[in-house]
Amino acid sequence: MIFPNPVEWLLVLHAYRVRVGRFPNLLRPRTFGEKMQVAKLTWRTPMMPLLADKVRVKDIVAGRLGAEWVTPTLFAGASLPPREDRVWPLPYVIKANNSSGANIFVRTEDDINWERIEQSVQSWMSRRNERLGEWAYKDIPPQVLVEPLAGGSTPKLEYKLFCFGGRVEFIEVHLRHKGGRRECANMDRDWVQHPFTLKIPMPKDPPPRPVSLDEMIRGAERLAEGFPFVRIDLYEVDGRPRFGEVTFYPASGFINPSPPEYDRTYGDLWPPGMPTGKAAGL
């Protein structure tokens, strides 16, 4: 097992205590959140930065699953191009390639405020990327990425497939409503809803089963091969799966489900030998 330096260990302990409300057991981790903390501090493989990079991962996905899975790139570079060259067709999204949550959605001309957008992009490109032990982001060359908005202006469901030992075990379905309201349902691979929530409320009724669910599961498991844990984010566009991103650290492992026993339920899904890395032959 690779032991982190004491400073990193203490930072993770403190951050977990602040975010979750208790200290994690890093010596004998049992819950999903605890195992994620140990994985952040000890799990290292050269493929992780490639898959976590929203630009470089596209070639990998196209090679393994086919070009039709990949959203086209309108622009990628170390900074935005001159304003006169930003003539991308609406709607589109501007995002950082090396972090989660760094997105600007441009659905109409009213969303375009270049001064504000440029300030956000400059902040993305200059900030330190290894946060709270999330090693995979550390050495990703920062780029700004512009893509067509998946599915157009209508908010699309997001399917976040949690893969343990290369197998999809459950799927977070994020529903975005007009006005910014969000809901989240947790479904198993047979599309049965699990009765727990995180920070986002559950919908009144389960979301409809996507037409391409079986294909989504096959594709996610193809990308997850060889990894003890990884989350594959997908959309469905015109009845076909569309790749979103790969993440090894969902919510940085700072989860506090209700009811709380689901933290242990999903902790039990980690393969034997993880999070020390032995399951992946590291």
Backbone as a ProteinNet text record, in pm:
[ID]
protein_1_A
[PRIMARY]
MIFPNPVEWLLVLHAYRVRVGRFPNLLRPRTFGEKMQVAKLTWRTPMMPLLADKVRVKDIVAGRLGAEWVTPTLFAGASLPPREDRVWPLPYVIKANNSSGANIFVRTEDDINWERIEQSVQSWMSRRNERLGEWAYKDIPPQVLVEPLAGGSTPKLEYKLFCFGGRVEFIEVHLRHKGGRRECANMDRDWVQHPFTLKIPMPKDPPPRPVSLDEMIRGAERLAEGFPFVRIDLYEVDGRPRFGEVTFYPASGFINPSPPEYDRTYGDLWPPGMPTGKAAGL
[TERTIARY]
83.9	0	87.4	49.4	120.8	63.7	147.6	98.1	118.1	15.3	29.7	117.1	164.7	241	144.3	194.2	106	20.6	74.8	-1.7	-126.1	-110.6	-225.9	-328.8	-281.7	-370.5	-453.4	-386.2	-455.8	-553.7	-518.1	-609.1	-735.8	-720.7	-837.1	-923.1	-860.9	-935.6	-1017	-952.6	-1020.5	-1134.5	-1107.9	-1210.5	-1331	-1305.7	-1415.9	-1497.6	-1429.6	-1499.4	-1587.2	-1537.8	-1614.7	-1733.2	-1710.9	-1815.9	-1920	-1876.8	-1966.6	-2013.1	-1931.6	-1972.3	-1910.4	-1817.1	-1747.7	-1611.7	-1522.7	-1393.7	-1406.9	-1338.3	-1341.9	-1243.3	-1271.6	-1177.7	-1092.1	-970.9	-883.5	-800.7	-793	-716.7	-800.1	-928.7	-1020.2	-1145.2	-1131.9	-1247	-1355.2	-1480.1	-1591.5	-1695.8	-1716.5	-1818.9	-1761.5	-1851.4	-1807.6	-1722.1	-1768.9	-1694.9	-1557.3	-1545.5	-1415.1	-1321.9	-1371.5	-1286.3	-1242.9	-1328.5	-1288.7	-1175.1	-1176	-1067.1	-933.8	-933.9	-810.7	-767.9	-864.7	-831.3	-767.6	-820.2	-762.6	-615.9	-584.6	-450.6	-352.2	-401.3	-311.1	-320.5	-426.6	-454.3	-387.3	-296.7	-223.1	-209.6	-253.3	-229.3	-223.6	-134.1	-116.4	-241.3	-336.5	-456.3	-552.3	-542.4	-639.2	-637.2	-519.2	-520.4	-570.9	-547.1	-594.1	-747.1	-806	-950.8	-1018.8	-952.8	-1011.3	-1003.1	-918.8	-902.5	-1015.1	-1102.4	-1220.7	-1186.3	-1063.5	-1021.4	-960	-860.3	-790.4	-878	-975.3	-1058.3	-1142.1	-1167.9	-1254.6	-1194.9	-1065.4	-1001.9	-1011.8	-1000.4	-1010.4	-1151	-1251.9	-1390.6	-1422.8	-1379.5	-1405.8	-1339.8	-1219.6	-1149.8	-1214.5	-1269.1	-1326.8	-1474.6	-1548.8	-1693.3	-1744.1	-1666	-1709.6	-1726.1	-1699.3	-1703.1	-1841.6	-1947.4	-2083.7	-2114.8	-2031.5	-2050.9	-2000.8	-1918.4	-1844.6	-1910.4	-1926	-1973.8	-1863.2	-1893.2	-1788.6	-1728.5	-1604.8	-1536.3	-1545.7	-1600.1	-1604	-1473.7	-1411.2	-1283.4	-1218.9	-1086.3	-1008.5	-874.6	-834.5	-707.9	-676.9	-556.1	-511.9	-583.7	-649.7	-728.7	-835.5	-932.5	-1035.8	-975.6	-1028.9	-980.5	-1026.6	-976.7	-1025.5	-1177.4	-1237.3	-1383.5	-1444.5	-1376	-1433.3	-1437.3	-1362.4	-1361.8	-1459.2	-1526.6	-1618.7	-1758.3	-1766.2	-1891.6	-1953.1	-1951.1	-2000.6	-2153.1	-2211.2	-2357.4	-2420.7	-2525.4	-2599.6	-2683.5	-2707.1	-2650.1	-2518.5	-2432.1	-2305.9	-2268.1	-2166.4	-2117.2	-1966.9	-1921	-1778.8	-1738.3	-1631.6	-1594.4	-1443.1	-1397.5	-1257	-1238.5	-1124.5	-1099.8	-1050.6	-1017.6	-945.2	-1015	-1145.7	-1217.6	-1365.9	-1437.7	-1582.3	-1651	-1764.1	-1843.5	-1802.2	-1694.1	-1650.5	-1716	-1840.6	-1919	-1993.1	-2003.2	-2086.6	-2176.8	-2307.6	-2402.6	-2451.7	-2433.5	-2474	-2585.8	-2709.5	-2824.9	-2880.6	-2870.2	-2919.8	-2818.4	-2839.9	-2751.4	-2749.9	-2859.4	-2866	-2767.4	-2720.9	-2625.2	-2481.7	-2459	-2322	-2282.9	-2194.2	-2131.7	-1982.9	-1912.1	-1774.5	-1683	-1707.6	-1622.5	-1634.6	-1757.6	-1778.5	-1723.2	-1748.3	-1701.2	-1548.5	-1483.4	-1337	-1278	-1340.5	-1292.6	-1301.6	-1413.1	-1428.4	-1324.5	-1304.3	-1208.6	-1067.1	-1032.3	-899	-878.9	-983	-974	-954	-1026.5	-1011	-868.2	-811.7	-680.9	-567	-591.1	-481.7	-486.1	-596	-606	-536.2	-497.8	-435.1	-541.4	-507.6	-608.4	-617.3	-511.9	-516.6	-580.3	-707.6	-782.1	-813.6	-777	-815	-774.5	-653.2	-601.2	-643.8	-712.7	-761	-646.7	-560.9	-435.6	-453.3	-555.9	-570.5	-573	-614.1	-623.2	-492	-397.5	-279.3	-201	-173.9	-84.4	-156.7	-288.2	-361.5	-333.2	-280.3	-258.9	-392.9	-410.6	-541.2	-578	-700.1	-754	-898.7	-942.4	-1082.8	-1143.7	-1257	-1322.6	-1460.9	-1495.2	-1628.4	-1692.4	-1814.5	-1887.5	-2031.7	-2095.8	-2240.9	-2308.6	-2415.1	-2487.4	-2564.3	-2537.5	-2597.7	-2749.5	-2810	-2954.9	-3015.8	-2933.1	-2987.5	-3026.4	-3120	-3156.2	-3238.9	-3309.1	-3391.6	-3302.9	-3319.8	-3236.8	-3248.1	-3135.5	-3132.9	-3108.6	-3159.2	-3126.6	-2979.2	-2914.3	-2776.4	-2776.3	-2705.5	-2697.3	-2553.9	-2537	-2404.5	-2392.9	-2317.1	-2310.8	-2191.4	-2220.6	-2117.9	-2073.5	-1944.7	-1889.6	-1790.9	-1814	-1726.2	-1670.5	-1537.8	-1477.1	-1520.2	-1545.2	-1583.9	-1730.4	-1813.3	-1955.9	-2040.1	-2138.5	-2232.4	-2321.9	-2320.5	-2401.2	-2520.9	-2503	-2618.9	-2596.4	-2705.9	-2704.6	-2773.8	-2701	-2762.7	-2823.8	-2950.4	-3017.9	-3048.9	-2985.8	-3004.8	-3103.8	-3208.3	-3311.5	-3299.9	-3282.3	-3272.2	-3399.6	-3466.3	-3590	-3563.5	-3650.3	-3638.5	-3653.7	-3571.2	-3569.4	-3461.8	-3387.8	-3275	-3305.3	-3431.5	-3463.9	-3407.3	-3352	-3290.5	-3348.1	-3351.5	-3390.5	-3294.1	-3284.1	-3191.9	-3254.5	-3258.6	-3305.7	-3188	-3183.1	-3077.3	-3138.3	-3098.4	-3156.2	-3051.1	-3094.7	-3000.4	-2999.5	-2917.1	-2900.8	-3025.9	-3118.2	-3246.9	-3355.8	-3316.6	-3403.7	-3506.9	-3461.6	-3539.9	-3481.6	-3567.7	-3518.9	-3477.6	-3361.7	-3314.6	-3364.8	-3416.5	-3480.4	-3383.1	-3288.1	-3201.6	-3172.2	-3130.8	-3099	-2963.5	-2904.7	-2786.5	-2830.4	-2776	-2816.5	-2934.6	-2956.8	-3060	-3184.6	-3303.4	-3424.1	-3459.9	-3528.3	-3576.1	-3699.8	-3719	-3842.8	-3959.9	-4079.9	-4199.5	-4214.6	-4187.1	-4198	-4062.1	-4029.7	-3902.4	-3892	-3772.2	-3755.3	-3779.3	-3819.7	-3841.2	-3710.9	-3720.3	-3603	-3555.1	-3426.7	-3378.2	-3384.2	-3412.7	-3422.2	-3291.5	-3179.6	-3048.5	-2980.3	-3057.3	-2995.1	-2898.2	-2938.6	-2849.4	-2719.6	-2731.4	-2611.5	-2526.8	-2591	-2517.7	-2435.1	-2498.3	-2429.1	-2311.3	-2331.9	-2221	-2106.2	-2138.3	-2033.7	-1959.4	-2033.9	-1970.2	-1878.3	-1923.2	-1840.3	-1718.1	-1729.1	-1611.1	-1506.9	-1551	-1458.3	-1404.7	-1482.9	-1445	-1355.9	-1327.5	-1247.4	-1112.6	-1076.8	-947.6	-944.1	-1055.6	-1058.2	-1145.3	-1095.9	-1177.8	-1303.4	-1290.4	-1406.9	-1388.7	-1496.8	-1499.2	-1644.7	-1672.4	-1806.5	-1802.6	-1893.4	-1902.9	-2032	-2022.4	-2139.8	-2181.4	-2311	-2364.6	-2493.4	-2528.8	-2658.1	-2724.8	-2850.1	-2916.5	-2966.5	-2921	-2956.7	-3015.3	-3141	-3209.8	-3205.1	-3222.5	-3226.9	-3092.5	-2982.7	-2849.3	-2767.1	-2674.1	-2590	-2492	-2465.4	-2365.2	-2275.8	-2146.5	-2049.6	-2043.3	-2029.8	-2013.1	-1873.8	-1840.7	-1708.1	-1683.2	-1558.1	-1515.4	-1471.1	-1512.2	-1460.3	-1427.6	-1315.8	-1273.6	-1308.5	-1353.7	-1376.6	-1511.7	-1623.9	-1752.6	-1774.7	-1805.1	-1825.7	-1705.4	-1589.5	-1466.8	-1484.2	-1589.1	-1615.4	-1682.5	-1719.6	-1783.7	-1934.6	-1980.8	-2122.4	-2182.6	-2309.1	-2380	-2523.5	-2542.6	-2674.4	-2777.8	-2901.3	-3013.1	-3108.8	-3125.6	-3070	-2920.5	-2847.6	-2700.9	-2646.6	-2725.5	-2672	-2632.4	-2679.6	-2641.5	-2494.3	-2433	-2289	-2214	-2256.5	-2194.6	-2235.5	-2361.7	-2408	-2319.8	-2288.6	-2205.4	-2056.8	-2020.7	-1883.2	-1853.4	-1952.9	-1933.9	-1915.5	-1946.3	-1933.6	-1789.8	-1702.4	-1563.1	-1503	-1426.9	-1365.9	-1266.8	-1245.8	-1143.7	-1008	-935.1	-805	-807.6	-927.4	-935.4	-984	-941.1	-875.9	-723.9	-661	-514.4	-455	-537.4	-487.8	-455.3	-459.4	-421.1	-514.9	-643.2	-739.2	-708.4	-640	-607.5	-464.6	-397	-260.7	-163.9	-192.6	-108.1	15.9
-119.7	0	124.6	222.4	349.5	439.2	485.3	569.8	716.3	799	941.3	1008	1125.9	1197.2	1247.1	1271.7	1306.1	1430	1528.1	1650.3	1619.9	1540.3	1504.3	1426.8	1334.5	1255.5	1346.3	1441.2	1530.7	1621.4	1667.1	1751.5	1676.2	1550.2	1469.8	1443.4	1410.8	1389.9	1513.9	1628.8	1753.1	1783.2	1770.2	1801.6	1708.9	1582	1486.8	1522.5	1558.8	1597	1718.7	1815.5	1937.7	1908.7	1830.8	1808.1	1706.1	1601.4	1489.9	1494.2	1554.7	1566.9	1465.5	1387.4	1289.5	1259.6	1200.6	1161	1025.7	1006.3	875.9	779.4	650.7	547.1	512.1	565.8	542.9	415.9	361.6	238.7	115.3	119	9.6	67.7	119.7	184.2	82.3	117.8	27.7	93.5	223.2	290.5	335.9	372.2	424.9	549.5	640.9	764.6	742	650	620.8	557	462.9	396.3	494.2	590.7	691	777.4	809.4	890.1	814.9	685.9	607.4	593.3	574.1	564	692.7	807.4	934.6	945.3	893.6	908.6	802.6	691.4	580.5	529.4	561.2	499.1	578.9	516	581.9	485.8	529.4	455.3	554.6	537	637.3	665.1	572	594.4	693.5	712.8	798	942.5	1009	1145.9	1153.5	1051.2	1052.8	1047.3	962.4	949.4	1066.8	1128.5	1242.8	1370.7	1373.3	1490.2	1491.1	1591.5	1594.3	1610.7	1651.8	1661.8	1530.3	1481.2	1360.1	1234.9	1232.7	1113	1085.5	1187.4	1168.2	1067.3	1071.9	976.1	834	820.9	689	633.7	716.2	672.3	637.5	721.5	692.9	562.2	536.1	413.5	289	299.6	181.5	160.9	271.3	259.8	307.9	392.4	446.5	597.2	663.5	810	864.9	785.8	834.6	855.7	801.7	822.4	959.3	1025.1	1143.1	1271.2	1368.7	1500.8	1573.2	1631.3	1701.2	1817	1848.9	1961.7	2082.8	2192.6	2317.8	2395.8	2384.8	2452	2388.7	2379.5	2340.6	2411.9	2473.6	2544	2594.7	2649.4	2697.5	2824.2	2892.1	3011.4	3026.2	3108.9	3133.4	3201.7	3175.2	3245.5	3391.4	3474.6	3613.3	3617.5	3723.4	3731.2	3717.2	3770.9	3763.7	3621.5	3530.9	3391.5	3304.1	3361	3282.4	3281.8	3218.5	3217.7	3078	3015.8	2879.6	2878.1	2777.6	2771.2	2744.2	2816.3	2795.6	2668.5	2602.3	2625.4	2549.4	2597.2	2529.5	2545.4	2469.7	2476.8	2501.4	2589.9	2617.3	2551.8	2472.5	2400.3	2388.5	2361.5	2328.2	2179.4	2140.6	1999	1921.5	1990.9	1925.3	1935.6	1956	1963	1941.3	1914.3	1897.3	2025.1	2054.6	2169.5	2300.5	2304.7	2427.6	2434.1	2478.3	2480.9	2613.6	2663.2	2779.1	2739.4	2740.9	2699.7	2822.8	2819.8	2931.6	2880.7	2907.4	2857.3	2960.7	3087.7	3196.4	3310.2	3408.7	3525.3	3599.4	3589.6	3658.3	3601.1	3479	3416.5	3459.7	3534.4	3570.9	3702.5	3693.4	3808.6	3778.8	3820.7	3776.1	3819.4	3935	3978	3880.4	3842.9	3747.8	3610.2	3566	3434.7	3429.3	3534.7	3537.1	3533	3599.9	3595.7	3453.9	3385.4	3248.5	3156.9	3168	3081.8	3107.5	3233.3	3265.4	3202.5	3204.3	3141.1	2990.6	2927.2	2782.8	2748.4	2827.4	2794.2	2817.7	2897.2	2932.7	2859	2791.5	2733.1	2597.5	2561.9	2432.5	2324	2217.2	2119.8	1999.9	1971.9	1858.7	1906.2	1873.6	1920.7	1804.1	1820.1	1721.6	1580.6	1567.2	1436.3	1380.7	1458.4	1408.3	1410.1	1310.8	1305.7	1307.4	1245.1	1230.3	1363.9	1471	1602.8	1680.9	1632	1712.3	1758.2	1666.5	1699.1	1709.3	1729	1748.6	1889.8	1905.1	2039.9	2111.9	2227.6	2294.2	2346.1	2320.5	2371.4	2414	2507	2542	2465.7	2403.7	2318.4	2374.1	2381.6	2426.7	2314.7	2277.9	2169.4	2211.1	2152.1	2169.6	2114.8	2179.4	2133.5	2007.6	1898.5	1769.5	1779.9	1746.8	1747.9	1882.7	1987.3	2119	2194.6	2288.5	2378.4	2311.6	2201.9	2134.7	2061.4	2084.9	2013.4	1862.5	1793.4	1648	1579.4	1457.7	1376.6	1337.1	1334.8	1288.5	1152.9	1058.5	923.5	900.6	883.6	867.2	722.6	642.1	498.1	464.9	412.9	378.3	234.8	219	89.2	41.4	-76.6	-138.5	-267.1	-275.6	-393.4	-414.2	-304.7	-313.2	-342.6	-342.1	-372.7	-253.7	-213.6	-109.9	-165.4	-100.5	-145.9	-54.8	75.4	163.4	289.2	361.8	474.8	592.8	702.5	828.2	894.4	929.4	999.1	1140.3	1238.6	1377.8	1442.9	1499.5	1566	1716	1791.2	1936.6	1997.5	2078.7	2142	2288	2344.5	2486.4	2566.8	2670.3	2748.4	2705.3	2597.2	2554.4	2446.3	2407	2302.7	2168.7	2091.4	1962.9	1852.8	1733.4	1614.1	1502	1401	1291	1160.3	1063.2	928.8	832.8	736.4	635.1	501.7	450.7	330	219.7	93.1	-15	-48	-141.7	-170.3	-231.7	-280.4	-331.9	-225.5	-103.5	14.6	7.1	-39.1	-34.8	76.8	165.7	280.4	242.3	297.4	280.2	398.3	371.1	477.4	556.5	624.3	711	837.4	940.4	1068	1115.6	1207.7	1278.8	1422.8	1519.4	1657.5	1697	1621.4	1657.7	1574.6	1634.8	1558.2	1457.7	1350.1	1249.7	1301.4	1258.6	1293.7	1215	1265.6	1197.4	1060.8	1053.8	928.4	893.8	764	725.8	778.4	814.1	859	743.6	773.6	666	595.7	466.9	388.9	437.6	472.7	519.4	407.5	444.1	346.7	270.3	339.7	280.9	231.2	197.9	160.6	43.7	-61.1	-177.3	-138.4	-52.3	-7.7	82.5	165.8	248.8	162.3	58	-28.5	-98.1	-149.4	-215.8	-118.7	3.1	100.8	143.2	168.4	209.3	99.3	-25.2	-135.7	-156.3	-123.9	-132.2	-28.9	92.7	196.3	168.7	97.4	72.9	-49.2	-121.6	-243.2	-214	-295	-282.7	-186.9	-116.2	-20.8	-73.8	-68.5	-110.8	-26.4	103.7	191.9	305.1	342.1	461	494.8	623	665.1	716.4	665.4	705.4	784.1	909.4	994.4	993.6	970	959.8	1041	1070.8	1128	1033.4	1059.9	990.9	1096.5	1088.3	1183.8	1107	1135.1	1066.4	914.8	869.9	726.8	657.2	734.6	677	732	652	703	807.7	906.4	1008.2	1024.1	1013.7	1020.5	1161.2	1168.1	1294.9	1311.5	1232.5	1240.7	1118.9	1106.3	1002.2	1070.8	1016.9	1068.7	953.3	967.7	868.5	910.9	1036.5	1089.6	1159.3	1091.7	1160.9	1227.7	1357.3	1439.3	1433.7	1395.4	1377.7	1278	1195.1	1096.9	1154.5	1282.9	1346.3	1328.7	1206.4	1178.4	1151.4	1184	1165.1	1125.4	1001.3	962.4	953	965.1	947.4	844.6	728	686.3	654.1	668.7	660	521.6	415.3	280.8	257.7	342.5	323.5	355.9	432.9	456.3	324.3	240.3	108.3	12.5	21.2	-66.2	-51.7	71.1	92.4	78	92.8	60.8	-86.9	-171.8	-316.4	-357.6	-268	-301.9	-289.6	-221.2	-211.2	-351.4	-381.9	-514.6	-541.7	-669.4	-702.9	-647.7	-596.3	-538.3	-389.8	-332.3	-186.9	-133.2	-10.5	84.6	85.2	-27.1	-28.3	-35.1	-65.8	-73.6	-214	-314.6	-449.7	-510.5	-469.7	-527.6	-488.3	-376.6	-330.9	-368.7	-442.9	-481.3	-364.9	-264.8	-146.2	-169.7
0	0	0	-80.1	-83.8	25	117.5	224	186.3	202.4	172.3	276.1	243	344.5	452.7	571.3	684.1	659.8	586.8	562.6	479.4	372.5	290.6	372.2	454.5	537.9	629.2	695.1	786.4	712.8	594.1	516	479.7	439.4	403.8	527	640.1	763.9	800.5	792.9	828.8	731.8	601.4	501.4	515.6	540.4	557.7	682.1	789.1	912.9	888.4	814.2	787.8	696.6	589.9	490.5	535.2	605	636.6	782.2	868.9	1007.5	1100.7	1050.9	1136.7	1073.5	1150.2	1096.1	1027.2	914.3	847.6	911	901.1	942.8	821.1	816	701.3	714.7	834.4	854.2	821.2	854.1	821.2	756.6	634.7	570.3	535.1	560.9	532.2	442.3	455.9	376.5	242.3	150.6	21.4	41.2	128.1	148.1	206.1	302.3	362	260.6	184.6	85.1	-23.6	-55.7	-153.8	-101.7	27.3	82.5	72.4	107.3	98.1	-47	-137.3	-279.6	-330.4	-289.1	-332.4	-290.7	-172.9	-118.3	-166.7	-221.8	-253.1	-395.9	-467.9	-598	-709	-781.4	-888.6	-1007.7	-1126.4	-1249	-1364.2	-1462.4	-1568.7	-1651.1	-1656.8	-1737.6	-1672.2	-1543.1	-1475.2	-1525.5	-1538	-1591.1	-1735.3	-1815.9	-1954	-1960.2	-1877.7	-1878.4	-1810.4	-1712.8	-1643.3	-1724.6	-1827.2	-1914.1	-2017.1	-2013.1	-2099.2	-2247.6	-2277.6	-2417.7	-2464.4	-2391.6	-2435.6	-2427.7	-2337.6	-2323.2	-2447.2	-2527.5	-2644.4	-2742.9	-2763.8	-2854.9	-2799.3	-2667.5	-2605.9	-2621.9	-2596	-2608.7	-2752.9	-2846	-2987.6	-3029.8	-2980	-3016.1	-2958.3	-2838	-2772.5	-2806.4	-2822	-2838.6	-2973.7	-3041.6	-3169.9	-3163.5	-3274.5	-3279.4	-3248.6	-3273.1	-3250.4	-3102.1	-3013.9	-2870.4	-2825.2	-2905.6	-2860.8	-2911.3	-2822.9	-2862.2	-2937.3	-3054.2	-3129.6	-3050.1	-3080.2	-3017.1	-3108.3	-3055.7	-3131.4	-3116.1	-2998.6	-2973	-2851.6	-2854.1	-2736.5	-2742.8	-2633.1	-2630.7	-2491.4	-2475.8	-2345.2	-2302.3	-2395.1	-2364.4	-2471.6	-2446.5	-2546.1	-2668.5	-2787.8	-2906.7	-2904.6	-2995	-3002	-3015.6	-2963.7	-2962	-3101	-3201	-3335.8	-3390.2	-3328.1	-3371.9	-3293	-3195.4	-3112	-3175	-3287.8	-3364.7	-3362.7	-3246.8	-3233.2	-3237.7	-3300.2	-3308.3	-3172.2	-3141.3	-3017.7	-3026.8	-2912.4	-2779.7	-2764.6	-2674.6	-2649.9	-2502.6	-2462.8	-2325.6	-2329.6	-2241.5	-2223	-2091.3	-2093.3	-1972	-1960.3	-1839.3	-1816.2	-1836	-1892.9	-1921	-1800.4	-1691.4	-1581.9	-1446.6	-1447	-1320	-1344.8	-1238.5	-1247.2	-1201	-1261.9	-1220.7	-1283.3	-1360.7	-1427.3	-1564.9	-1568.5	-1691.9	-1703.9	-1825.1	-1855.4	-1972.2	-1949.8	-2052.1	-2127.4	-2257.8	-2343.1	-2433.4	-2391.7	-2465.9	-2562.5	-2525.8	-2610.8	-2609.8	-2696.9	-2701.2	-2567.8	-2492.2	-2363.5	-2262.2	-2285.9	-2194.1	-2220	-2326.5	-2365	-2298.9	-2203.4	-2138.7	-2136.8	-2239.9	-2258.3	-2144.5	-2086	-1975.2	-1858.3	-1825.3	-1716	-1751.4	-1874.6	-1917.6	-1916	-1965.2	-1968.8	-1827.9	-1732.7	-1594.9	-1538.4	-1568.1	-1519.3	-1581.2	-1711.3	-1779.4	-1728.9	-1708.9	-1656.5	-1518.8	-1437.5	-1305.1	-1318	-1408.8	-1429.8	-1470.3	-1562.2	-1618.9	-1520	-1415.9	-1325.7	-1192.8	-1161.5	-1029.1	-1021.2	-899.3	-873.7	-887.1	-957.7	-995	-901.9	-825.3	-732.7	-602.3	-585.6	-470	-377.5	-250.2	-149.1	-188.4	-241.3	-274.5	-408.7	-492.3	-621.6	-723	-710.2	-783.7	-934.5	-987.9	-1133.1	-1205.5	-1136.3	-1201.1	-1196.2	-1118.7	-1086.7	-1209	-1302.3	-1414	-1547.9	-1546.9	-1671.7	-1723	-1844.6	-1898.1	-1910.9	-1846.4	-1848.8	-1987	-2026.7	-2152.2	-2132	-2214.6	-2220.6	-2337.9	-2315.7	-2414	-2443	-2570.7	-2612.5	-2692.8	-2653.6	-2719.2	-2744.3	-2845.4	-2856.8	-2731.9	-2688.6	-2571.2	-2606.8	-2533.7	-2564.8	-2565.7	-2679.5	-2689.5	-2717.7	-2734.3	-2763.2	-2637.3	-2651.8	-2542.1	-2433.4	-2466.1	-2367.4	-2267.8	-2136.4	-2036.9	-2054	-2053.4	-2071.5	-1937.3	-1928	-1811.6	-1818.3	-1703.5	-1694.5	-1624.4	-1682.4	-1627.2	-1580	-1448.9	-1390.2	-1343.3	-1418.5	-1396.6	-1307	-1187.4	-1090.4	-1115.6	-1151.2	-1190	-1083.5	-1031.2	-931.8	-991.2	-998.8	-1058.5	-1202.9	-1275.3	-1415.9	-1439.3	-1335.8	-1349.7	-1302.9	-1380.9	-1339.7	-1229.4	-1113.4	-1000.1	-973.5	-992.6	-981.9	-1065.1	-1086.7	-1179.1	-1112.1	-1096.7	-1054.6	-1176.9	-1167	-1276.2	-1229.4	-1292.6	-1255.3	-1350.9	-1294.4	-1371.7	-1347.5	-1453.6	-1443.1	-1501.9	-1421.8	-1465.1	-1498.2	-1579.6	-1610.5	-1482.5	-1470.7	-1349.1	-1251.9	-1287.9	-1206.6	-1105.4	-1089.5	-992.1	-1037.9	-942.6	-974	-886.1	-941.6	-868	-905.7	-819.5	-845.3	-798.5	-888.6	-855.8	-865.9	-775.8	-776.6	-815.9	-932	-988.3	-994.5	-980.6	-1005.9	-1155.5	-1196.7	-1339.3	-1401.5	-1317.2	-1365.6	-1360.4	-1331.6	-1327.4	-1214.9	-1098.7	-976.2	-889.7	-839.5	-764.7	-623.5	-579.5	-442.8	-358.7	-240.2	-160.6	-74.8	-138.5	-60.6	-138.5	-69	-131.3	-80.1	-154.9	-109.5	-80.7	-149.6	-126.7	-215.1	-322.2	-418.5	-391.2	-383.9	-351.3	-460.8	-417.8	-511.8	-584.8	-710	-779	-721.7	-743.5	-695	-759.9	-888.7	-963.5	-1022.9	-1036.6	-1098.3	-1240.8	-1285.3	-1423.7	-1520.5	-1643.6	-1740.4	-1774.6	-1799.4	-1838.7	-1975.2	-1988.6	-2119	-2223	-2345.3	-2454.3	-2469.2	-2449.8	-2475.6	-2348.7	-2244	-2116.4	-2131.3	-2201.4	-2215.7	-2285.8	-2386.4	-2458	-2368.2	-2287.9	-2192.1	-2097.6	-2044	-1948.6	-2015.1	-2135.8	-2206.6	-2231.6	-2275.3	-2302.9	-2177.7	-2069.7	-1944.4	-1893.2	-1901.9	-1853.1	-1941.3	-2068.4	-2156.2	-2112.7	-2079.7	-2035.1	-1894.5	-1814.4	-1675.2	-1657.5	-1763.6	-1752.8	-1687.6	-1588	-1522.1	-1405.7	-1380.4	-1270.4	-1157.1	-1034.1	-920.2	-904.3	-931.3	-926.7	-1026.3	-1093	-1177.4	-1206.2	-1225.1	-1264.1	-1407	-1490	-1629.9	-1647.9	-1692.8	-1711.7	-1858.4	-1881.2	-2015.7	-2028.6	-2153	-2187.7	-2287	-2314.9	-2425.5	-2522.8	-2647.2	-2751.2	-2868.8	-2901	-3011.5	-2995.4	-2871.4	-2844.6	-2845.6	-2849.4	-2851.7	-2735.1	-2679	-2569.8	-2620.5	-2536.3	-2565.9	-2443.5	-2464.2	-2355	-2296.3	-2163.1	-2093.9	-2037.1	-1933.2	-1873.1	-1786.4	-1742	-1648.4	-1520.1	-1406.8	-1280.7	-1187.2	-1119.1	-1020.8	-878.4	-860.5	-726.2	-716.7	-735.9	-729.2	-593.8	-601	-480.2	-387.5	-439.9	-362.4	-249	-258.9	-153.8	-31.2	-35.6	79.5	69.1	88.4	75.9	213.5	226.3	352.2	318.8	271.3	221.8	333.4	292.4	385	325.2	390.7	519.8	510.3	621.8	618.8	588.3	604.4	580.8	436	344.1	204.3	181.2	268.6	257.2	273.2	366.1	385.3	272.7	228.6	120	-2.7	-39.5	-158	-128.5	-2.6	33.9	14.2	38.3	22.4	-123.8	-217.7	-359.4	-410.4	-336.2	-379.5	-386.6	-490.2	-500.7	-387.9	-354.3	-253.6	-296.3	-200.8	-232.9	-254.8	-275.8	-287.3	-154.2	-122.7	-212	-207.2	-174.8	-173.5	-312.5	-413.5	-549.9	-595.3	-505.3	-543.7	-647.4	-643.8	-738.2	-880.5	-899.1	-1033.1	-1072.1	-988.5	-1018.6	-1014.2	-931.1	-927.1	-841
[MASK]
++++++++++++++++++++++++++++++++++++++++++++++++++++++++++++++++++++++++++++++++++++++++++++++++++++++++++++++++++++++++++++++++++++++++++++++++++++++++++++++++++++++++++++++++++++++++++++++++++++++++++++++++++++++++++++++++++++++++++++++++++++++++++++++++++++++++++++++++++++++++++

